[in-house]
């Protein structure tokens, strides 16, 4: 693949250089502790490599939504110690007051984490004054935060145009994986698109039918497509006002020779709660007081056969209400099939989005996929075929 961005390999001698690194350290907290350190761990390879090469590593990150108002609740100070623990190195926290003086005391190899970039009101507006303030602190810029790359902020887009810019290792891995999945994939390509509502993924669905050979639709959004085909879905979650749009997507798929897969057997219940009484029925046999809550075993097995004949898979969203047992069965089964095919080398599998990562972890197969992106909005916008500002700004 011909890359159009520079990486850490292109930086040359950086000993003593001040390198501004945009990471996504916006981790969930519970009782004052980090409850999921995935994003901290994804930063390790870039930060430690730069430190080992003698750079003065200056980490930029946001935390929460302070809307330009500094507060202890949104301070990156609370992430500094967990970040240092994951890196296995000392990390110095630097407030925005007297920041230049603090940076001047750092030595080659030192790592510092700046206060929340969003404490500046101009960060999210990509204000040139904020870009200049950040840029004055560094010699080089590295963007390692794909999950924030869909936002044209001062620390994600503006800096890349102000300083010599490079993709960090996590960003590099993400862009390479995404290129394999949809940029230049090996066909046949399958996409699994699930979730509650069609309305949240309309652009994804429209983009996918033009790019993939098989579109597997799951979750509540499948009910809207079933209703568009004249199926009575009972009390199921269904956007009846979007059945016309669903028909348009199905027609577009036909024109693009993309096969759309909808469930033909489903698991239903009259109550949505853990482990209620359920039935597995043909989609035409859903009773008026029943809800479709998962794809049935026969359809799941057929979908597994589809994956066995594909070379590339892109996955976003669960097949059913996976957080509530037993409605995780189809998601888990299909994820395990994809993982097994990936391990044997016949499938390139790329997945992304919060619910998707949680579902793959629940199935115990997240580590077996070719690549799993923790990005939510950025991953969806990439699937929609949009140009991401933070990525575009890295172009050579």
C-alpha positions as CSV (number, residue, x, y, z in Angstrom):
1,X,0.0,0.0,0.0
2,X,1.3,3.5,-0.9
3,X,0.9,5.5,2.2
4,X,0.2,9.2,2.0
5,X,1.3,10.0,5.5
6,X,4.6,10.1,7.4
7,X,5.3,7.9,10.5
8,X,7.8,7.8,13.3
9,X,10.2,6.1,10.9
10,X,10.4,9.4,8.9
11,X,11.3,11.6,11.8
12,X,15.1,11.3,11.7
13,X,17.1,12.2,14.7
14,X,14.8,13.6,17.4
15,X,17.1,13.6,20.4
16,X,16.4,16.7,22.4
17,X,13.5,17.7,20.1
18,X,10.2,18.6,21.7
19,X,7.5,16.4,20.2
20,X,3.9,17.2,20.7
21,X,1.9,14.0,20.7
22,X,-1.9,14.0,20.5
23,X,-3.3,11.0,22.3
24,X,-6.9,10.0,23.3
25,X,-6.7,9.5,27.0
26,X,-10.4,10.1,27.5
27,X,-10.8,7.0,29.6
28,X,-13.9,6.0,31.7
29,X,-13.6,6.5,35.5
30,X,-15.4,4.8,38.4
31,X,-14.8,5.8,42.0
32,X,-11.8,7.9,41.0
33,X,-10.1,5.0,39.2
34,X,-9.7,4.2,35.5
35,X,-12.2,1.5,34.7
36,X,-11.0,0.7,31.2
37,X,-7.3,1.5,30.3
38,X,-7.6,0.4,26.6
39,X,-6.8,3.9,25.3
40,X,-3.9,4.3,27.7
41,X,-2.4,1.1,26.5
42,X,-2.8,2.0,22.9
43,X,-0.5,5.0,23.5
44,X,2.4,3.0,24.9
45,X,4.2,2.1,21.7
46,X,4.4,5.7,20.4
47,X,5.2,7.4,23.7
48,X,7.9,5.0,24.8
49,X,9.5,4.8,21.4
50,X,9.8,8.6,21.3
51,X,11.2,8.7,24.8
52,X,13.7,5.9,24.0
53,X,14.9,8.0,21.0
54,X,15.6,10.9,23.4
55,X,12.7,13.2,22.5
56,X,11.1,15.4,25.0
57,X,7.6,13.9,24.8
58,X,4.7,16.4,25.4
59,X,1.3,14.7,25.4
60,X,-1.8,16.6,24.4
61,X,-5.2,15.1,25.3
62,X,-8.8,16.0,26.2
63,X,-10.8,14.6,29.0
64,X,-14.6,14.8,29.1
65,X,-16.5,17.9,27.9
66,X,-15.5,20.9,30.0
67,X,-16.6,23.3,27.3
68,X,-13.7,25.6,27.7
69,X,-14.1,26.0,31.5
70,X,-11.3,24.6,33.7
71,X,-12.4,22.3,36.5
72,X,-10.9,19.6,38.7
73,X,-13.6,17.2,37.4
74,X,-12.1,17.3,33.9
75,X,-8.5,17.6,34.8
76,X,-6.0,15.3,33.1
77,X,-4.1,15.3,36.4
78,X,-6.3,12.3,37.5
79,X,-5.1,10.3,34.5
80,X,-1.4,11.1,35.0
81,X,-0.6,8.3,37.5
82,X,-2.6,5.6,35.7
83,X,-0.9,6.6,32.4
84,X,2.6,6.4,34.0
85,X,1.7,3.0,35.4
86,X,0.7,1.7,31.9
87,X,3.8,3.2,30.3
88,X,6.1,1.9,33.1
89,X,7.7,5.4,33.2
90,X,7.5,8.6,35.1
91,X,5.0,11.1,33.6
92,X,5.0,14.8,34.7
93,X,1.7,16.6,34.8
94,X,1.9,20.2,33.5
95,X,-0.8,22.8,34.0
96,X,-1.3,25.5,31.4
97,X,-0.1,28.2,33.8
98,X,3.6,28.8,33.3
99,X,3.6,25.9,30.8
100,X,6.6,27.2,28.8
101,X,8.8,27.5,32.0
102,X,7.8,23.9,33.0
103,X,8.6,22.5,29.5
104,X,12.0,24.3,29.6
105,X,13.0,22.1,32.6
106,X,12.4,18.8,30.8
107,X,15.3,16.7,29.6
108,X,15.6,14.3,26.6
109,X,13.6,11.2,27.2
110,X,11.2,12.9,29.7
111,X,7.4,12.5,29.3
112,X,4.9,15.2,30.3
113,X,1.1,15.3,30.1
114,X,-0.4,18.7,29.6
115,X,-3.7,19.8,31.2
116,X,-6.9,19.2,29.2
117,X,-6.8,20.8,25.8
118,X,-10.5,21.5,26.0
119,X,-9.9,24.0,28.9
120,X,-9.3,26.4,26.0
121,X,-12.6,27.4,24.4
122,X,-10.8,27.7,21.1
123,X,-9.6,24.1,21.0
124,X,-12.8,22.7,19.5
125,X,-13.2,25.7,17.2
126,X,-9.6,25.2,15.8
127,X,-8.8,28.7,16.8
128,X,-5.5,29.8,15.2
129,X,-4.5,31.5,18.5
130,X,-4.8,28.2,20.4
131,X,-3.0,26.4,17.6
132,X,-0.2,28.9,17.8
133,X,-0.1,28.5,21.6
134,X,0.3,24.8,21.3
135,X,2.8,24.9,18.4
136,X,5.1,27.3,20.3
137,X,5.7,24.5,22.8
138,X,7.0,21.9,20.3
139,X,9.2,21.3,17.3
140,X,7.4,18.3,15.8
141,X,3.8,17.0,15.9
142,X,2.5,13.4,16.1
143,X,-1.2,12.5,15.9
144,X,-1.8,9.1,17.6
145,X,-5.5,9.6,18.3
146,X,-7.6,8.2,15.4
147,X,-10.7,8.3,17.7
148,X,-10.4,12.1,17.7
149,X,-9.5,12.4,14.0
150,X,-13.0,13.2,12.9
151,X,-12.9,16.5,14.7
152,X,-11.1,19.5,13.2
153,X,-9.8,20.8,16.5
154,X,-6.7,22.8,17.3
155,X,-4.8,19.8,18.7
156,X,-6.0,17.3,16.0
157,X,-6.0,19.3,12.8
158,X,-4.6,22.8,13.3
159,X,-1.3,21.6,14.7
160,X,-0.7,19.1,11.9
161,X,-0.7,22.1,9.5
162,X,1.5,24.2,11.7
163,X,4.4,21.8,12.5
164,X,6.1,18.9,10.7
165,X,3.6,16.1,11.3
166,X,3.6,12.4,11.6
167,X,1.3,9.5,12.4
168,X,1.9,7.7,15.7
169,X,2.1,3.9,15.9
170,X,-1.6,3.5,16.9
171,X,-2.7,5.8,14.2
172,X,-0.5,4.1,11.7
173,X,-1.9,0.7,12.6
174,X,-5.5,2.0,12.4
175,X,-5.0,3.6,9.0
176,X,-3.3,0.5,7.6
177,X,-6.1,-1.8,8.9
178,X,-8.9,0.5,7.6
179,X,-7.2,0.5,4.2
180,X,-7.2,-3.3,4.1
181,X,-10.8,-3.4,5.1
182,X,-12.4,-0.9,2.7
183,X,-9.7,1.2,1.0
184,X,-8.2,-1.6,-0.9
185,X,-9.8,-4.8,0.3
186,X,-9.6,-8.3,-0.9
187,X,-13.1,-9.4,-2.2
188,X,-15.6,-10.8,-1.4
189,X,-16.1,-8.2,1.4
190,X,-18.8,-8.5,4.1
191,X,-20.1,-5.8,6.4
192,X,-22.0,-6.5,9.6
193,X,-24.0,-3.4,10.6
194,X,-26.0,-3.7,13.8
195,X,-27.5,-1.5,16.4
196,X,-30.8,-0.2,17.6
197,X,-31.8,2.3,14.9
198,X,-31.5,2.7,11.2
199,X,-31.6,6.5,11.7
200,X,-28.2,6.5,13.4
201,X,-26.5,4.5,10.6
202,X,-28.2,5.6,7.5
203,X,-25.1,7.0,5.9
204,X,-23.1,3.9,6.8
205,X,-25.7,1.6,5.2
206,X,-25.9,3.8,2.1
207,X,-22.1,3.7,1.8
208,X,-21.7,0.0,2.5
209,X,-24.0,-1.2,-0.3
210,X,-21.7,0.5,-2.9
211,X,-18.5,-1.0,-1.4
212,X,-19.3,-4.6,-0.1
213,X,-20.5,-7.8,-1.6
214,X,-22.5,-8.8,1.5
215,X,-24.3,-6.5,3.9
216,X,-25.5,-8.3,7.1
217,X,-28.0,-6.2,9.0
218,X,-28.7,-7.0,12.6
219,X,-30.0,-5.5,15.8
220,X,-33.1,-3.4,16.1
221,X,-32.4,-1.8,12.7
222,X,-33.1,-5.2,11.0
223,X,-36.7,-4.9,12.1
224,X,-37.2,-1.7,10.1
225,X,-35.9,-3.6,7.0
226,X,-38.1,-6.6,7.7
227,X,-41.1,-4.2,8.1
228,X,-40.2,-2.6,4.7
229,X,-40.5,-6.1,3.2
230,X,-44.0,-6.5,4.7
231,X,-43.1,-8.5,7.8
232,X,-45.2,-7.8,10.9
233,X,-42.6,-7.3,13.7
234,X,-45.1,-7.1,16.6
235,X,-43.9,-4.9,19.5
236,X,-40.3,-4.9,18.2
237,X,-38.2,-1.8,18.1
238,X,-38.9,-0.5,14.6
239,X,-38.7,2.9,12.9
240,X,-41.8,2.5,10.7
241,X,-41.3,6.0,9.4
242,X,-38.0,4.9,7.8
243,X,-39.3,1.8,5.9
244,X,-39.3,3.8,2.7
245,X,-35.7,4.7,3.2
246,X,-34.9,1.0,4.0
247,X,-36.5,0.1,0.6
248,X,-34.3,2.7,-1.1
249,X,-31.2,1.1,0.5
250,X,-32.4,-2.4,-0.6
251,X,-32.9,-1.1,-4.1
252,X,-29.5,0.5,-4.2
253,X,-28.0,-2.8,-3.0
254,X,-29.7,-4.7,-5.9
255,X,-28.2,-2.2,-8.4
256,X,-24.7,-2.6,-6.8
257,X,-24.9,-6.4,-6.8
258,X,-24.6,-6.3,-3.0
259,X,-26.5,-9.1,-1.2
260,X,-28.4,-7.9,1.9
261,X,-28.8,-10.5,4.6
262,X,-31.8,-10.1,7.0
263,X,-32.7,-12.7,9.6
264,X,-35.3,-15.3,8.7
265,X,-35.6,-16.9,12.1
266,X,-35.5,-14.8,15.2
267,X,-35.6,-15.1,19.0
268,X,-38.7,-13.3,20.5
269,X,-40.0,-12.5,24.0
270,X,-43.0,-10.6,25.4
271,X,-40.7,-8.9,28.0
272,X,-37.3,-7.3,27.6
273,X,-35.4,-8.4,30.7
274,X,-32.6,-11.0,31.5
275,X,-33.6,-14.6,30.7
276,X,-37.3,-14.2,30.0
277,X,-39.4,-16.9,28.4
278,X,-38.4,-16.9,24.7
279,X,-39.5,-18.5,21.4
280,X,-37.4,-19.1,18.2
281,X,-39.7,-18.5,15.2
282,X,-39.8,-17.7,11.5
283,X,-40.0,-13.9,11.1
284,X,-43.5,-14.3,9.7
285,X,-44.6,-15.9,12.9
286,X,-43.9,-13.0,15.4
287,X,-47.0,-12.5,17.6
288,X,-48.5,-9.0,18.1
289,X,-47.3,-8.9,21.7
290,X,-43.7,-10.2,21.0
291,X,-40.4,-8.4,20.4
292,X,-37.6,-9.6,18.2
293,X,-34.5,-9.5,20.4
294,X,-31.9,-11.6,18.5
295,X,-31.2,-13.4,15.3
296,X,-32.2,-17.1,15.4
297,X,-29.8,-20.0,15.2
298,X,-30.6,-21.1,11.6
299,X,-30.0,-17.6,10.2
300,X,-26.8,-17.2,12.4
301,X,-25.5,-20.5,10.9
302,X,-26.2,-19.3,7.4
303,X,-24.4,-16.0,8.1
304,X,-21.4,-18.0,9.3
305,X,-21.4,-19.7,5.9
306,X,-21.4,-16.3,4.2
307,X,-18.3,-15.3,6.2
308,X,-16.5,-18.6,5.3
309,X,-16.7,-17.5,1.6
310,X,-15.5,-13.9,2.3
311,X,-11.9,-12.6,2.4
312,X,-12.6,-9.3,4.3
313,X,-15.0,-8.3,7.1
314,X,-16.0,-4.9,8.5
315,X,-18.1,-5.1,11.7
316,X,-20.0,-2.3,13.5
317,X,-22.8,-3.1,15.9
318,X,-24.3,-6.2,17.6
319,X,-26.7,-8.7,16.0
320,X,-29.2,-8.5,19.0
321,X,-29.7,-7.0,22.4
322,X,-26.4,-8.6,23.5
323,X,-26.1,-6.9,26.9
324,X,-29.2,-8.9,28.0
325,X,-28.9,-12.7,28.1
326,X,-29.8,-14.8,26.2
327,X,-30.0,-12.2,23.4
328,X,-26.2,-12.3,22.9
329,X,-26.2,-15.7,21.3
330,X,-26.1,-14.6,17.6
331,X,-23.5,-11.9,18.2
332,X,-21.2,-14.2,20.1
333,X,-21.6,-17.1,17.6
334,X,-20.9,-15.0,14.6
335,X,-18.0,-13.2,16.3
336,X,-16.4,-16.5,17.1
337,X,-16.8,-17.7,13.6
338,X,-15.1,-14.5,12.3
339,X,-12.3,-14.9,14.9
340,X,-11.7,-18.5,13.9
341,X,-11.5,-17.6,10.2
342,X,-9.1,-14.8,11.0
343,X,-6.9,-17.1,13.0
344,X,-6.7,-19.6,10.2
345,X,-5.7,-16.8,7.8
346,X,-8.7,-16.8,5.4
347,X,-10.3,-13.6,6.6
348,X,-9.2,-10.0,7.4
349,X,-11.5,-8.8,10.1
350,X,-11.8,-5.2,11.2
351,X,-14.3,-4.1,13.9
352,X,-15.0,-0.8,15.6
353,X,-17.3,1.1,17.9
354,X,-18.0,1.0,21.6
355,X,-20.8,-1.6,21.5
356,X,-18.9,-3.7,19.0
357,X,-15.8,-3.8,21.2
358,X,-17.9,-4.7,24.2
359,X,-19.6,-7.5,22.3
360,X,-16.3,-9.0,21.0
361,X,-14.9,-8.9,24.5
362,X,-18.0,-10.6,25.7
363,X,-17.4,-13.3,23.1
364,X,-13.8,-13.5,24.2
365,X,-12.5,-12.9,20.7
366,X,-11.4,-9.2,20.5
367,X,-7.7,-10.2,20.4
368,X,-8.4,-12.7,17.5
369,X,-9.7,-10.1,15.1
370,X,-7.2,-8.6,12.6
371,X,-7.9,-5.1,14.1
372,X,-10.3,-3.7,16.7
373,X,-10.8,0.0,16.8
374,X,-11.9,1.7,20.0
375,X,-13.0,4.7,18.0
376,X,-16.7,5.4,17.8
377,X,-17.6,8.4,15.8
378,X,-14.4,8.4,13.8
379,X,-14.9,4.7,12.8
380,X,-18.5,5.4,11.7
381,X,-17.5,8.4,9.7
382,X,-14.8,6.4,8.0
383,X,-17.3,3.7,7.2
384,X,-19.5,6.4,5.7
385,X,-16.6,7.3,3.4
386,X,-16.1,10.7,4.9
387,X,-12.7,12.4,4.9
388,X,-11.5,12.7,8.5
389,X,-9.9,16.2,9.2
390,X,-7.2,14.8,11.5
391,X,-6.1,12.2,9.0
392,X,-6.3,14.5,6.0
393,X,-4.0,17.0,7.8
394,X,-1.3,14.3,8.0
395,X,-1.2,13.9,4.2
396,X,2.3,14.4,2.8
